[in-house]
Amino acid sequence: MTERNTDRRASSDLLEAFDASTRSASAACHFGSQIQAAVDTLKAEVSLGRFGQPLGLAPVYVFLASREVRYVTGEVHGATGGNGSA
C-alpha cells in the first residue's frame, strides 16, 4: 500500500468514526429529550408539580418505626404529592 492510499484510508476511517459519533450523539440527544418529556408528563400529574425527595419522606418513616405508632394498624400512608389517597 502506498503512502497516499494509507493517508486516504486513514482519512476515510476518521470520517467514518466522526459520522458514527455524530449519529450516536444525535440519538442520545433524542433519547434524552424523550426522557425529559416523560419526566415532565409525570410531574404534571402530581399536584405539587415535583417529585418527592427522601428528606421529605424520612419523617414519615421515622414515625412509622417509632413506638408512637402502636395504635395504627393496617393503614395506608400515601406519599402522593397531593393527588389524593394512595
C-alpha positions in Angstrom: 0.0 0.0 0.0 1.4 3.4 -0.9 1.7 6.3 1.5 -1.1 8.1 -0.4 -3.5 5.2 -0.1 -2.7 4.9 3.5 -3.5 8.6 4.1 -6.8 8.2 2.2 -7.7 5.1 4.2 -6.9 7.0 7.5 -9.0 9.9 6.4 -11.8 7.7 5.4 -11.6 5.9 8.8 -11.6 9.2 10.6 -14.6 10.4 8.7 -16.5 7.2 9.4 -15.7 7.4 13.1 -16.8 11.1 13.2 -20.0 10.2 11.4 -20.7 7.3 13.8 -20.1 9.5 16.8 -22.3 12.2 15.4 -25.1 9.7 14.9 -24.6 8.4 18.4 -24.7 11.9 19.9 -27.9 12.7 17.9 -29.5 9.5 19.1 -28.5 10.3 22.7 -29.9 13.8 22.4 -33.2 12.5 21.0 -33.4 9.8 23.8 -32.6 12.5 26.4 -35.4 14.7 25.1 -37.8 11.7 25.2 -36.8 11.1 28.9 -37.3 14.7 29.7 -40.7 14.7 28.1 -41.7 11.7 30.2 -40.4 13.3 33.4 -42.4 16.5 32.6 -45.5 14.4 31.9 -45.2 12.6 35.3 -44.5 15.9 37.1 -47.7 17.4 35.6 -49.7 14.6 37.1 -48.5 15.4 40.7 -50.4 18.3 42.3 -47.2 19.7 43.8 -45.6 19.7 40.4 -42.5 17.9 41.6 -41.3 14.5 42.8 -41.0 13.6 46.4 -37.5 13.6 47.9 -36.1 11.3 50.5 -35.7 14.1 53.1 -39.4 14.9 52.7 -40.4 11.3 53.3 -37.9 10.4 56.1 -40.0 11.8 58.9 -42.9 9.6 58.0 -40.7 6.5 58.0 -39.3 7.5 61.4 -42.8 8.0 62.8 -43.9 4.6 61.4 -40.9 2.9 63.0 -41.5 4.6 66.4 -43.4 3.4 69.5 -45.9 6.3 69.0 -47.5 4.4 66.1 -48.5 1.3 68.1 -52.2 2.1 67.7 -52.0 2.5 63.9 -52.7 -0.8 62.1 -53.4 -1.6 58.5 -53.3 2.0 57.4 -52.1 3.2 54.0 -50.0 6.4 54.2 -49.6 7.6 50.7 -46.9 10.0 49.6 -48.8 11.2 46.7 -47.8 14.8 46.4 -51.4 15.9 46.9 -53.1 13.6 44.4 -55.5 12.0 46.9 -55.3 8.7 48.6 -52.6 6.1 47.8 
